[in-house]
Amino acid sequence: MTEMENFNYSVAIIDDERESLYTYSLILKQSGINDVVLIEDPRELPVVLKERSFSILLLDLSMPHISGFELLKYLSLEYPEIPVIILTAIKDIETAVECIKIGASDYLVKPVEKNKLISSIKKALEMNRLKEEILGLKHRLIEDKLEYEEAFSEIITVNQKMRGIFKYIEVISKTEQPVLITGETGTGKELVARAIHKISGRKGEFVAVNVAGLDDTMFSDTLFGHRKGAFTGAISNREGMISRARGGTLFLDEIGDLSEASQLKLLRVIQERVYYPLGSDIAKSTDARIIVATNQDIHDMVNKGAFRKDLFYRLKAHHVHLPPLRERKDDIPVLLDHFIEESAKELGKKPPKYPEELIILLTNYSFPGNIRELKMIVYDAVARCKSSILSLEVFKEMIDISNSIDKELKNEIVKFYIQMRFPDKLPTLKEMEELLINEALRRAKGNQGIAASMLGITRQALNKRLNKLHKK
Ligand SMILES: Nc1ncnc2c1ncn2[C@@H]1O[C@H](COP(=O)(O)OP(=O)(O)OP(=O)(O)O)[C@@H](O)[C@H]1O
């Protein structure tokens, strides 16, 4: 592919040979770059740079008045943010090495063919983008403040890891690159996609499409639309979602479900920015920012050959991974308050209070459905609440702690058994029972009901055991 994906680049070519200037400016224009400035006298470059900037500079080496070499040194000091590609007739390894050492992005020997020049420009721009991103990240990480706090207003959190993720999101939101959002179901992936869209400042719509269960034809029809007569029932032309996302963001959820054929189509949209409506062989172009999400282990899918490697690498140019709620338990109290407030408002009730033990109960639950599950439980409890205080029992009914041990936790328990080294003389069952009960009570902050749920027994059974232990 030799065309540039974004046409807003500006390039200056500095070369004393007029023919060379015209040849390379023609190549750039053919590739879609129209803002090209030709500089025949190298002494003019510093003057021009005071007036305006460029995305990239193409610099000849042998020129009268100031050599390209001197100019390169000047540029690397004064304008280190602008990538420079050397375009010269000098075929000498030592000179090339010297130029790269000073800071040139690439060294090309004339005559340079179109493909080589464009791919070198692309590489230099990509490297520059990464450098800027790293600088931006460093800057953000040093400061604790978020620049777009408002964009995250719907994502309730006090967790430091989440604040770090917000900072990363601020850095990547303005770029054109796709974003991959991973995380278990209900962790807030769609909320994050919306925040990215808000910060990007894109004027177009945020269009969300769930691609789960779509076969390739349905995927193409939904996304790319169709021409009249493309299939039985296609009685008129129809635009797809990608067209609605013009100038905006296209959010594709459940990307792990895409068929092989649809994966290839998505790759083409990302790489070449073109797509074909069903029944049409005329390519349409798109400028929509692509954000995708999945709750599957996509890395594992790539390893097993279930997801295209090339698409995965394009998608993960920017990768946001949201931790499950059980790894950010400090968010439980604020989320609880938020959902109580929100649900009471919706139901036209005064927000009920809750017993202190509720936090202990919730923090000891693994929340396989994450924040969505917490939200549903709280909404249900508020709806069923008949007094001014939420009932702990209602929550206990919905959360069966002993049954909530999911696969991951089971693995952890197995790991714990493997790592556990018993002394030569084994402890008795009674001793182990005492240890386990004490640990459960410690975690439940002394609440026997919660400790009993953790141990998978009733409160009465725990009480009996405690009485026996105390009698000893
Ligand atoms: N930090 C949060 N603060 C407030 N509400 C949240 C938060 N995270 C998620 N939610 C709420 O939880 C529900 C699920 O969120 P969302 O749809 O963004 O999750 P998801 O990760 O995209 O889920 P899935 O993988 O199932 O599509 C939504 O109602 C959302 O508003």
The ligand as a MOL file (V3000), in Angstrom:
LIG
                    3D

  0  0  0     0  0            999 V3000
M  V30 BEGIN CTAB
M  V30 COUNTS 31 33 0 0 0
M  V30 BEGIN ATOM
M  V30 1 N -17.1350 2.6860 36.9740 0
M  V30 2 C -18.4570 2.6790 36.7220 0
M  V30 3 N -19.2520 3.6110 37.2760 0
M  V30 4 C -20.5890 3.5940 37.0830 0
M  V30 5 N -21.2230 2.6930 36.3180 0
M  V30 6 C -20.4820 1.7490 35.7290 0
M  V30 7 C -19.0570 1.7050 35.8830 0
M  V30 8 N -18.5830 0.6670 35.1660 0
M  V30 9 C -19.6420 0.0880 34.5850 0
M  V30 10 N -20.7830 0.7200 34.9080 0
M  V30 11 C -22.1580 0.3510 34.5180 0
M  V30 12 O -22.1750 -1.0690 34.4210 0
M  V30 13 C -22.8820 -1.5000 33.2630 0
M  V30 14 C -21.9570 -2.2570 32.3440 0
M  V30 15 O -20.9980 -1.3630 31.7670 0
M  V30 16 P -20.4870 -1.5330 30.2590 0
M  V30 17 O -21.6390 -1.8760 29.3510 0
M  V30 18 O -19.6600 -0.3610 29.8960 0
M  V30 19 O -19.5850 -2.8390 30.4660 0
M  V30 20 P -18.8550 -3.7310 29.3760 0
M  V30 21 O -17.5100 -4.0180 29.9370 0
M  V30 22 O -18.9290 -3.0610 28.0380 0
M  V30 23 O -19.7330 -5.0620 29.3990 0
M  V30 24 P -19.8670 -6.2390 28.2660 0
M  V30 25 O -18.5210 -6.8670 28.1080 0
M  V30 26 O -20.8500 -7.1910 28.8950 0
M  V30 27 O -20.3720 -5.5780 27.0260 0
M  V30 28 C -23.4480 -0.2340 32.6360 0
M  V30 29 O -24.7490 -0.0260 33.1270 0
M  V30 30 C -22.5220 0.8650 33.1350 0
M  V30 31 O -23.1760 2.1000 33.1910 0
M  V30 END ATOM
M  V30 BEGIN BOND
M  V30 1 1 1 2
M  V30 2 1 2 3
M  V30 3 2 2 7
M  V30 4 2 3 4
M  V30 5 1 4 5
M  V30 6 2 5 6
M  V30 7 1 6 7
M  V30 8 1 6 10
M  V30 9 1 7 8
M  V30 10 2 8 9
M  V30 11 1 9 10
M  V30 12 1 10 11
M  V30 13 1 11 12
M  V30 14 1 11 30
M  V30 15 1 12 13
M  V30 16 1 13 14
M  V30 17 1 13 28
M  V30 18 1 14 15
M  V30 19 1 15 16
M  V30 20 2 16 17
M  V30 21 1 16 18
M  V30 22 1 16 19
M  V30 23 1 19 20
M  V30 24 2 20 21
M  V30 25 1 20 22
M  V30 26 1 20 23
M  V30 27 1 23 24
M  V30 28 2 24 25
M  V30 29 1 24 26
M  V30 30 1 24 27
M  V30 31 1 28 29
M  V30 32 1 28 30
M  V30 33 1 30 31
M  V30 END BOND
M  V30 END CTAB
M  END
